[in-house]
Amino acid sequence: MHPAIDPRFADDFLTYWGMLSFLIGSTGRTLGADFDRRRMDGLSRGLRGRLPRA
């Protein structure tokens, strides 16, 4: 049995989570003055790097 999802799901998933990681990294100071995006984990930095640039 194959899941009933579109083949583009994986790319869309990575783009979505990449966008969220980018937004947190860019606006994290609004969450607290001690937020430092350099301390984001490797997964978050990797997802952020996958976000397409306009």
N, C-alpha and C positions, 0 to 999 in steps of 0.2 A: 504494500500500500504506500502510495506517495502522498506527501502532504499537498493540500490544495492551496498552494501559494504561488504567486507570480514569480517567475525566475529572477526578476529584478529586486526581489525582496532584500537580498543580502546587501546590495549596493545602497538601496534606500535606507536600510537599517544603519549602515556605517555612516552615511551622510547625515542622518538625523542625530545620532549620538555624537558625531563630530561637531555638529552645529551646537549642541548643548555644551560640549566641552569648551568650544571656542567662547561661547557666551559667558560661561562661568569664569574662564581665564581672563576675559576682557572686562567683566563687570564684578568680579569677585569682591572687590573692596566694599561694595554695597552690602555684602553679607557680614562684614566686620573689618575693622581697620587692620587687623593682624593677618588678613589673607595675603598669601604670597604665592603667586602662580608658579614660581620656580619650584615649589614644593608639591605640585600636582604629580600624581603617580604616572608611571610609564604608559599605562593604558590610556589615561586621559590625554597625555601629550601625543600619543600615537594617533588617537582618534581625531584630535584637533588638527594634526598634520595632514589627515586625509580629506579635510574639508576643501572642496573646490574653491579656488580664489576667483573673484569676479574681475 
